[in-house]
Amino acid sequence: MTEVGPKKSNTSRHASLLVHEIRDETCGLLAYLAMIEGELRPAFGGIRRRIYPSSLEAQIEAEFLAEQMAAKIAFAGLGHGGAKVTIMHREDLDLQRVYKSLGTGIAELGGAYFCGPDI
């Protein structure tokens, strides 16, 4: 079962930063979604999956990258917020199940986040 819950920011100066931990122990998913709200919904951002030394470092990177996305979107004058998901990767993860569970967790946020690939 996918669980989505709010987390406290560890680094951000943005009052509008929201951090969600997305966890599904049945497939090993542990991810962090950091969003900086804009005037319009949804917030835009990518998904990054890699091996992190700790869950705290994954959360901090999500927050930092969400801030960078928010700046890019503001520079483009789009009015949306910026966001980023970081996934704690392990070699034994079933990626099909992990991404399906992540999608379920994102959907539970009711359209607040539009994700794309990390390029």
Secondary structure as GFF3:
##gff-version 3
##sequence-region A 1 119
A	DSSP	beta_strand	3	7	.	.	.	ID=ss1
A	DSSP	beta_strand	17	24	.	.	.	ID=ss2
A	DSSP	beta_strand	29	36	.	.	.	ID=ss3
A	DSSP	beta_strand	40	50	.	.	.	ID=ss4
A	DSSP	alpha_helix	55	75	.	.	.	ID=ss5
A	DSSP	beta_strand	80	88	.	.	.	ID=ss6
A	DSSP	alpha_helix	95	107	.	.	.	ID=ss7
A	DSSP	beta_strand	113	117	.	.	.	ID=ss8
###
